[in-house]
Amino acid sequence: MALTVTGFSNNSLSYKIASESDASDSLSSDIFGGGGTLYAIDFDNQSGNSAFLKLYLRSGTVTAGGNSGSEPDMMFKLAANKATTIQLPAGLAFTQLSFWVTDAAATSDTGDPGTVVVTFFCA
């Protein structure tokens, strides 16, 4: 797992990009260190199996998987061996952006999905 966050800010333009080169069932918590607006998510599921990206958009304690796993605010099914981009032209506001990726849709799932690259584009 290697999360990198970069950004640019001036009077006319401000953005942040976070990219995880090997997303897993381990929680990546509050990746931007506060709130923002999500405009796009880029997925590259390099695994031979489907994977499930789970997003938590609110502040508070988040637990990935297990019997006490947090219910994600959004979930996306990522097809096996496929790359895709989801664009949100109007933006999706969040107070904290946390995520994890598993090999099944259940909130309690803790299965490692294999190699999944996820990139978030925010302002």
C-alpha positions as CSV (number, residue, x, y, z in Angstrom):
1,M,0.0,0.0,0.0
2,A,1.5,3.3,-1.1
3,L,-0.8,6.3,-0.7
4,T,0.5,9.6,-2.2
5,V,-1.4,12.9,-2.0
6,T,-0.4,16.0,-4.1
7,G,-2.1,19.3,-4.7
8,F,-1.9,22.7,-6.1
9,S,-3.6,25.9,-4.8
10,N,-3.6,29.5,-5.9
11,N,-6.3,32.2,-6.4
12,S,-7.8,30.7,-9.5
13,L,-7.4,26.9,-9.1
14,S,-7.1,24.5,-6.2
15,Y,-7.1,20.7,-6.4
16,K,-5.8,17.6,-4.7
17,I,-5.1,14.2,-6.1
18,A,-4.6,11.0,-4.0
19,S,-3.5,7.8,-5.5
20,E,-3.2,4.4,-3.9
21,S,-1.1,2.0,-5.9
22,D,-2.2,-1.1,-4.1
23,A,-5.5,-0.5,-2.3
24,S,-6.5,-3.2,0.1
25,D,-8.9,-4.2,2.9
26,S,-6.9,-1.9,5.3
27,L,-8.5,1.4,5.9
28,S,-7.0,4.6,4.4
29,S,-8.5,7.2,6.7
30,D,-9.1,10.9,6.1
31,I,-6.8,10.8,3.1
32,F,-7.0,14.6,2.4
33,G,-6.8,15.7,6.1
34,G,-10.2,17.3,6.0
35,G,-13.2,18.2,3.8
36,G,-13.5,18.8,0.1
37,T,-15.4,18.0,-3.0
38,L,-14.8,14.8,-5.0
39,Y,-15.0,15.2,-8.8
40,A,-13.7,11.9,-10.1
41,I,-12.4,8.4,-9.1
42,D,-10.2,6.4,-11.4
43,F,-10.0,2.6,-10.8
44,D,-7.7,0.0,-12.3
45,N,-8.5,-3.4,-11.0
46,Q,-5.6,-5.5,-12.1
47,S,-6.9,-8.6,-10.3
48,G,-8.7,-11.5,-12.0
49,N,-11.6,-11.0,-9.5
50,S,-14.2,-8.3,-8.9
51,A,-13.3,-5.9,-6.2
52,F,-15.4,-3.5,-4.1
53,L,-14.3,0.1,-3.3
54,K,-16.0,1.3,-0.1
55,L,-16.1,5.1,0.6
56,Y,-16.8,6.8,3.9
57,L,-17.5,10.5,3.5
58,R,-18.1,11.7,7.0
59,S,-16.0,12.5,10.0
60,G,-15.9,10.0,12.8
61,T,-14.4,6.6,13.7
62,V,-14.3,4.3,10.7
63,T,-13.6,0.5,10.9
64,A,-12.9,-1.5,7.7
65,G,-14.5,-5.0,7.8
66,G,-15.0,-7.4,10.6
67,N,-18.1,-7.8,12.7
68,S,-17.9,-4.1,13.8
69,G,-17.2,-2.8,10.3
70,S,-18.5,0.7,9.4
71,E,-21.3,0.8,6.8
72,P,-19.8,2.6,3.8
73,D,-21.6,5.7,2.4
74,M,-20.9,4.6,-1.2
75,M,-19.7,1.4,-2.7
76,F,-18.5,0.7,-6.3
77,K,-18.1,-2.8,-7.9
78,L,-14.9,-2.9,-9.9
79,A,-14.9,-5.5,-12.7
80,A,-12.0,-7.9,-12.9
81,N,-9.1,-6.8,-15.1
82,K,-10.7,-3.5,-16.0
83,A,-9.9,0.2,-15.7
84,T,-12.7,2.8,-15.5
85,T,-13.3,6.4,-14.4
86,I,-16.4,7.7,-12.6
87,Q,-16.9,11.4,-13.0
88,L,-19.0,13.6,-10.7
89,P,-19.3,16.9,-12.6
90,A,-21.3,18.6,-9.9
91,G,-19.0,17.2,-7.2
92,L,-19.7,15.2,-4.1
93,A,-18.9,17.0,-0.8
94,F,-17.2,15.2,2.0
95,T,-16.0,16.1,5.5
96,Q,-13.4,13.3,5.5
97,L,-12.7,10.8,2.7
98,S,-11.8,7.3,3.9
99,F,-11.7,4.2,1.8
100,W,-10.9,0.5,1.7
101,V,-11.2,-2.2,-1.0
102,T,-12.3,-5.8,-0.5
103,D,-13.1,-8.9,-2.6
104,A,-16.8,-9.0,-1.6
105,A,-19.6,-6.5,-1.0
106,A,-20.5,-7.3,2.6
107,T,-19.6,-4.7,5.1
108,S,-17.9,-7.3,7.3
109,D,-15.7,-8.6,4.4
110,T,-12.0,-8.4,5.0
111,G,-10.8,-10.3,1.9
112,D,-7.8,-8.8,0.1
113,P,-8.9,-7.9,-3.5
114,G,-5.5,-8.3,-5.2
115,T,-3.9,-5.3,-7.0
116,V,-6.3,-2.4,-7.3
117,V,-5.0,1.2,-8.1
118,V,-7.4,3.9,-7.0
119,T,-7.0,7.7,-7.7
120,F,-9.2,10.4,-6.3
121,F,-9.5,13.9,-7.8
122,C,-10.8,16.6,-5.4
123,A,-11.0,20.3,-4.8
